[in-house]
Amino acid sequence: MDDKHQYESPTTPGLWVTFRAYLIELVCINTARYSLGPRFWQDKKYWGPKFARETRGVKNLLERYEDSSGSITAPMRLCVINAIKNRYVKSLSSTKTLGRLHKWISQESDLLVKQRTELEKRVQEDVVCDDKYMEQNSAIVKPQASTKATRLREMERNG
């Protein structure tokens, strides 16, 4: 795995692919009526041309979400993956499908933002609860309680 090939291929164990290739594989998995074999895109009859068509579709899809450097943020990548998986998108080459997919991606993005805010609230509540717990229970612990072991250590130190 390197910086460019960050996603493990869903069909070929041990192969790491780019984000675009990963999306195309997800679309092909949604299209297939059977389990796809390793490196299915090398098939010249159906899957090879399908993979090539979907390459153009992915390019058109991701143009909207790329920044000036040509990269896509990790949360947006997650939204695109979830939209394709959850809606069983079978083709990215149709402009009608791309329009729907943009809408679904924005819904996924809204859902992700909502989940993040809920998580942040829970974390803040946990911190507040921990502080209250510490204040309530700090009086219970006596900082330097005199036990036999501490008295023996003091006697050894003092000689």
N, C-alpha and C positions, 0 to 999 in steps of 0.2 A: 504494500500500500504506500502510495506517495501522496503529495498534496493534490495532485490532479485526479487521481483515482481513489476516491474516498469511500465508495460504496461497494459492498460485496454483491456480486451478481446473484440475483434470486434463482437463476436457472443453472449456473455453472459454479459449483463449489470451488472455493479457492481463488476465483478470479475477481479482481477488483476493477471496477469500471468508473467512468466519469458520471457526473450527475445526469447529463443528457442521456447517456446510454442506459442508465438505471431507469429513467422515466420511460424510455422506449420499451425496455423489458417489461415494466409494469403494464403498459398498454397491451403488449403482445400476450402477456399472461391473461389479461382480462378478455382478450379476443379468443384465445385457444379453447377448444372444447376438451382438450386432453393435456396431459402434463408435457411441457416443452423439454426437450433434451438439452444437454450441454451444447453451447455455441450454436443454438438453433438458427441464428442469423446467417450462417454459412450455407443454408439450404437455398439452392438457386431457383427452386420452383415457386414457393410462396413466401417463406419467411424472409428471405434475402431482400426481395423487392419491397415487402411490407416494412422492414426495418429501414430501408432507404427513404420510403415515403414519410415515415414517422420522424425521421431526422429533420426533414424540412418543417414538419408540424411543431416539433419541440423548439426549433429555432424561432418560429413565429410566436409561439407561446411565451418563451422566456424573454423576448425583446422588451416586453413591458416591465419586467421585474429586475432587469440588470441595472446596476449603477454605472457611473461614468467609466469605471475601470473594467467593466464587463463581467463583474461577479455578482452573485446573488447572496443575500444574507441567509444565515442558517435558519432563522425562524420562517422566512419566506419559502425556503426550500422545503421545510417541514409541511407548510401549508399546501404547497403544490403536490407533494407526495400524498398527503392525506386526501386531497380532493380527488386525485386519480384513483387511489385505492378505494375510497368510500363510495364513490359514484360509479365505479366500474367503467371508466372511460375506455372505449375500444378503438378510438382513432383520434389523432390530433391533426389530421390533414384537412378536416372540414372547418370552414370559418364559422359555421353555426355552432359546432361543438366547442370551438375555441371561445366564442362569446359566452356560452354557458359555463365553461370552465373558469373563465375570469370571474364570473359571479360566484361560483363555488369557492374559488380561492379566497375571495374577499370575505366570504362567510367563515371559512376556516381561520382566516387571519383574525377576524373579530372574536371568534371562539377562543383562539390562543391568547389574545389580549385579556379576555375575561378570565381565563384560567390563571394567567399570571397575576392579575390583581387579587384574585381570591387567595392564591398561594402567598402573596406578599402580606395580605391581611392576617393569614393564619400564622405566619412567621412572626409578625409583630405582636400578635396576641400571645404567642408562646414566650416571647422575650419578656413581655409585661408580666405574665404569670410566673415566670422564673424569678423575676425581681421581687414580686410579692411573696413568693414562697421563701426566698432567702431572708427577707425582712422578718417574716413571721417566725421562722425557725432558727434564726441566728441567735436569739436569746437563749435557746435551749442548750446549745453547746457552750460549755464553759471553756474559755480559751486555754487556760493553763491549770487544769485540774490537777491536784496533787495526788499522784498514785504512788505505790511502792516503787515502781520502776523509775519514775521521774525523781523521787527522793534519793534513790540509790545513785543515779547518774549525777545528781547535784553533789552528793557526798564525795563521789569519785573525782569530780572536777575540782572541788574545793580542797580536797586532800585530807 
